[in-house]
Structure formats: structure tokens, C-alpha cells
């Protein structure tokens, strides 16, 4: 019987840390998914904003050389993401496809003007920025009129702001829940060894000496849980890369790197803090209090 007790105790300790590692892995997996959502929510927001742009209506008698020069100038500016030149014939053909009838045959001429469609970078799509850009674009002599959908811009920016605020609050709440789950998991695993901590105190071990193995072991399992969680997330993203095409890509090293850093950082920090506090709690307890 005396030989079986250490084996049973060792088995309980291993089971406790195994359960702790699995729990931490699952929580960090959910935290990684949340990080992916937040990163790509910003990308989706930028994607929507970058659909906003100007249409520069050009004067009728402009030479093609001047149009090409204007387009090159626009492409070198910091606020322009892309440009597309649409001549009168192309504009008429596109409008004809939308209307479903040949309006030029009815009118006897093409009333449309050549134009340049401009797509902007997301950071320049705020209504105040668009007003300034509109004035600057009107200064080009080739430009007759600058057109963009002001009401649509206001609606997009307002909806993006509301959704971003909701995601921020919701993510904050989930992050607190995840931290609490990891903290409780580690506290339970330390609780199962409270008598070991007390025994080490009775033989004269210092608090630093007692804490060190618990903290090191906790950091190891926190890092292990983070690595396993990241592998699971990477496998999931890779498995559904076709369905997630254009939103999340497993080949995006910066994005996946950011997810790994967040998972690993949270796993290590929460594990260290939770273990430190839990061990300190039992270090301060008297022997009689350990039974409650």
C-alpha cells in the first residue's frame, strides 16, 4: 500500500496537468479564432471603404496624351489605390447593358463623357477627407466634374463605426471570459497540490523555491497549449481556404504570425499570473485551512 500511494499521487498530478493543458488549449483556440475575426473585420471594413471612390468626368475635347498624363499623376498620389479610364464608347456600352436598350440609337448621338474612376485607400474615405480631395481634383484642367455618392459614403462610415464598436465590446467580454477560464483551470490544478506546497513549507523551503517549479511547469503547458491551438487554427484555415478565399488566407504570414503571437503571449502571461497568485494563496494558508 505504501508503494501505491506515490504512484496514485503522481498519476493524479499528471492527470491534473493534462486536463489543464487541454483546457488551456481549447480556450486559446477560441481566443485565436476571436483574433482572426478581429484582424479580418478590419480588413473587411477597409475592403468596403475602398469601394468608395470618385468619378472624374473629363472635358469633351481632351487629347489622349493629356488623359494618360492625368492618370499617371493620379496613380502616384498617396490617396489613390487604383484608377480606370473609361472612354465615351465604353461608358455608352456599359450603360446600354444596364438599361437593356440602345439609347444612342434613339438619341442619335452619345451624350456621355469620358471619365476616370478612382478608388481610394480606406484611410482617405472619411467624409471630411473626401470634401478636401474633391476640391483638389477639381483643380486639374482636364476635369469637368467630380462625382461621388455622398449619402452612401455617410451610411458606410456610420455602419462600419457601429459594427467596429460592437465587435470591440463583444471581443472584450469574450477575452475576459477566456482569461477567467484559464485562471480557474490553473487554480484547480494548483489546488490539487496544496498539501505538497504546505509540506515544502514545513521542511523550510522558501516561497521563491516553492513557486519556481509550479510557474515553470505552468509556462511550459501554457506555451504547449498555444502551439497546439495555433496548429489547430492553421489546419482549420487551410482546410477551408477555398471557402475563406478573399477574407482569410493561410499564406498570409503577417496575419498568421500576429495570431500566433497573441495566442502565445496570452497563454504565457495568463499562466504566469494565475500560477503566481494561486501558489501565493496556498502559501499563506495554515494547515487546517487546506481542508476547506
C-alpha positions in Angstrom: 0.0 0.0 0.0 2.8 2.4 0.9 4.3 1.9 -2.6 1.0 2.5 -4.4 0.3 5.9 -2.8 3.2 7.8 -4.6 2.1 6.2 -7.9 -1.5 7.3 -7.4 -0.4 10.8 -6.4 1.9 11.0 -9.5 -1.0 9.8 -11.7 -3.3 12.4 -10.2 -0.7 15.2 -10.8 -0.2 14.1 -14.4 -3.9 13.9 -15.0 -4.4 17.3 -13.4 -1.8 18.9 -15.7 -3.1 17.0 -18.8 -6.6 18.3 -18.1 -5.2 21.8 -17.5 -3.3 21.7 -20.8 -6.3 20.5 -22.8 -8.5 23.2 -21.2 -5.9 25.9 -21.9 -5.5 24.7 -25.5 -9.3 24.9 -26.1 -9.6 28.3 -24.6 -6.5 29.6 -26.6 -8.0 28.1 -29.7 -11.2 30.2 -29.2 -9.0 33.2 -28.4 -7.2 32.6 -31.7 -10.4 32.4 -33.6 -11.5 35.7 -32.0 -8.2 37.3 -33.0 -8.7 36.1 -36.6 -12.2 37.6 -36.6 -10.9 41.0 -35.3 -8.0 41.2 -37.7 -10.2 40.3 -40.7 -13.0 42.6 -39.5 -10.6 45.5 -40.0 -9.7 44.1 -43.5 -13.3 43.7 -44.4 -14.0 47.2 -43.2 -11.2 48.5 -45.4 -12.4 46.4 -48.3 -15.8 48.0 -48.1 -14.4 51.5 -47.7 -12.0 51.1 -50.6 -15.0 50.5 -52.9 -15.7 54.2 -52.3 -14.2 56.4 -55.0 -14.6 59.4 -57.3 -15.6 59.6 -60.9 -13.7 62.3 -62.7 -15.8 63.5 -65.7 -13.4 64.8 -68.3 -13.8 67.6 -70.8 -15.0 66.5 -74.2 -12.1 67.7 -76.4 -9.1 66.4 -74.4 -6.3 64.7 -76.2 -5.5 61.1 -75.2 -2.0 62.2 -74.2 -3.4 64.5 -71.6 -5.7 61.8 -70.2 -2.8 59.4 -69.9 -0.7 62.0 -68.2 -3.5 62.8 -65.7 -4.0 59.1 -65.0 -0.2 58.7 -64.2 -0.3 61.7 -61.9 -3.3 60.3 -60.1 -1.6 56.9 -59.7 1.4 58.5 -58.0 -0.7 60.3 -55.3 -0.8 58.9 -51.8 -4.6 58.6 -51.6 -5.3 56.8 -54.9 -5.3 53.0 -54.8 -6.3 52.4 -58.4 -7.6 54.3 -61.5 -9.6 53.1 -64.5 -10.1 55.2 -67.7 -13.5 54.8 -69.3 -13.8 56.4 -72.8 -17.2 57.5 -74.2 -17.8 54.3 -76.2 -17.1 52.1 -73.2 -19.3 54.2 -71.0 -22.1 54.0 -73.5 -21.8 50.2 -73.9 -21.8 49.7 -70.1 -24.9 51.9 -69.7 -26.6 50.2 -72.5 -26.0 46.8 -70.8 -27.5 48.2 -67.6 -30.6 49.7 -69.3 -31.1 46.9 -71.7 -31.6 49.1 -74.7 -29.6 51.2 -77.2 -30.2 54.8 -76.1 -27.6 56.2 -78.5 -29.7 54.9 -81.4 -32.7 56.6 -80.0 -30.9 59.9 -79.4 -28.8 59.8 -82.5 -25.6 60.6 -80.6 -23.6 59.6 -77.5 -24.3 62.1 -74.7 -21.7 60.6 -72.2 -18.3 62.0 -71.4 -15.0 60.1 -70.9 -14.1 59.6 -67.3 -11.6 58.2 -64.9 -12.8 56.1 -62.0 -10.7 56.4 -58.8 -10.6 54.0 -55.9 -9.2 55.4 -52.7 -7.3 53.9 -49.8 -9.5 53.3 -46.7 -7.9 55.9 -44.5 -8.9 58.6 -47.0 -12.6 57.7 -47.2 -13.8 59.8 -44.3 -16.4 62.4 -45.4 -14.1 65.3 -44.4 -11.2 63.9 -46.4 -13.5 63.3 -49.4 -14.5 67.0 -49.4 -10.9 68.1 -49.5 -10.0 65.6 -52.1 -12.9 66.7 -54.3 -11.6 70.3 -54.3 -8.1 69.2 -55.1 -9.3 67.1 -58.0 -11.3 69.9 -59.5 -8.1 71.9 -59.9 -6.9 69.7 -62.7 -7.7 71.4 -66.0 -8.8 68.1 -67.7 -11.5 67.6 -65.1 -15.0 68.9 -65.8 -16.8 67.5 -62.8 -16.1 65.3 -59.8 -18.8 62.9 -58.7 -19.2 60.5 -55.7 -22.2 59.2 -53.7 -22.1 61.3 -50.6 -25.1 59.6 -48.9 -23.6 56.2 -49.5 -20.3 57.3 -48.0 -22.0 58.5 -44.9 -24.0 55.3 -44.5 -20.9 53.1 -45.0 -18.8 55.0 -42.5 -21.6 55.0 -39.9 -22.3 51.3 -40.2 -18.6 50.5 -40.1 -18.3 52.5 -36.9 -21.2 50.8 -35.2 -20.0 47.3 -36.2 -16.5 48.1 -35.0 -17.8 49.3 -31.7 -19.9 46.2 -31.2 -17.0 43.9 -32.1 -14.8 45.7 -29.7 -17.2 45.4 -26.8 -18.1 41.8 -27.6 -14.4 40.8 -28.0 -13.6 42.4 -24.7 -16.3 40.4 -22.9 -15.1 37.2 -24.6 -11.5 37.9 -23.7 -12.4 38.4 -20.0 -14.3 35.0 -20.1 -11.3 33.3 -21.7 -8.9 34.7 -19.1 -11.3 33.6 -16.3 -11.5 30.1 -17.7 -7.7 29.7 -17.9 -7.3 31.2 -14.5 -9.8 28.8 -12.9 -8.2 25.8 -14.7 -4.8 26.7 -13.3 -6.1 27.4 -9.8 -7.8 24.0 -9.8 -4.6 22.2 -10.8 -2.7 24.1 -8.1 -5.4 23.3 -5.6 -4.8 19.6 -6.1 -1.2 20.1 -4.9 -1.9 22.3 -1.9 -0.7 19.7 0.6 2.6 19.4 -1.4 3.1 23.2 -1.1 2.4 23.0 2.6 4.8 20.1 3.1 7.6 22.0 1.3 6.9 25.0 3.6 7.2 22.7 6.7 10.7 21.5 5.6 11.9 25.1 5.3 11.7 25.8 1.6 11.5 29.5 0.6 8.5 30.9 -1.2 10.6 31.5 -4.3 11.8 27.9 -4.3 8.3 26.6 -3.9 6.8 28.8 -6.7 9.5 28.2 -9.3 8.6 24.7 -10.4 4.9 25.5 -10.5 5.5 28.6 -12.5 7.9 26.9 -14.9 5.6 24.0 -15.4 2.6 26.3 -16.0 4.6 28.3 -18.5 5.5 25.2 -20.3 2.0 23.9 -20.5 0.8 27.4 -21.5 3.2 27.5 -24.4 2.4 23.9 -25.4 -1.3 24.8 -25.4 -0.7 27.9 -27.5 1.3 25.9 -30.1 -1.4 23.1 -30.3 -4.1 25.8 -30.6 -2.2 27.6 -33.4 -1.7 24.3 -35.3 -5.5 23.6 -35.0 -6.3 27.1 -36.2 -3.8 26.8 -39.1 -5.3 23.5 -40.1 -8.8 24.8 -40.0 -7.9 27.9 -42.1 -6.0 25.7 -44.6 -8.9 23.2 -44.8 -11.4 25.9 -45.6 -9.1 28.1 -47.7 -11.4 27.9 -50.7 -14.5 29.0 -48.7 -12.5 31.8 -47.0 -10.8 33.0 -50.2 -10.5 36.8 -50.3 -11.1 37.0 -46.5 -8.5 34.8 -44.7 -5.5 33.2 -46.4 -3.2 30.6 -44.7 -0.4 32.1 -46.9 -0.7 35.5 -45.1 2.4 35.2 -42.9 1.9 38.5 -41.1 -1.7 37.7 -40.2 -0.9 34.2 -39.0 2.2 35.5 -37.2 0.0 38.0 -35.4 -2.4 35.3 -34.3 0.4 33.1 -33.0 2.0 36.0 -31.0 -1.4 36.9 -29.4 -2.1 33.2 -28.5 1.4 32.6 -27.2 1.5 35.9 -25.3 -1.8 35.4 -23.7 -1.1 31.8 -22.8 2.2 32.7 -21.1 1.0 35.8 -19.3 -2.2 34.3 -18.0 -0.5 31.1 -17.0 2.3 33.0 -15.1 0.0 35.4 -13.3 -2.6 32.8 -12.4 0.0 30.3 -11.1 1.8 33.0 -9.1 -1.4 34.2 -7.4 -2.7 30.6 -6.8 0.6 29.4 -5.2 0.8 32.5 -3.1 -2.8 31.9 -1.8 -1.9 28.4 -0.6 1.4 29.6 0.8 -0.4 32.0 3.1 -2.9 29.3 4.3 -2.5 27.4 7.6 -2.6 23.6 7.5 -6.2 23.5 8.9 -7.4 25.8 6.2 -6.3 23.5 3.4 -9.2 21.1 4.1 -11.8 23.7 3.2 
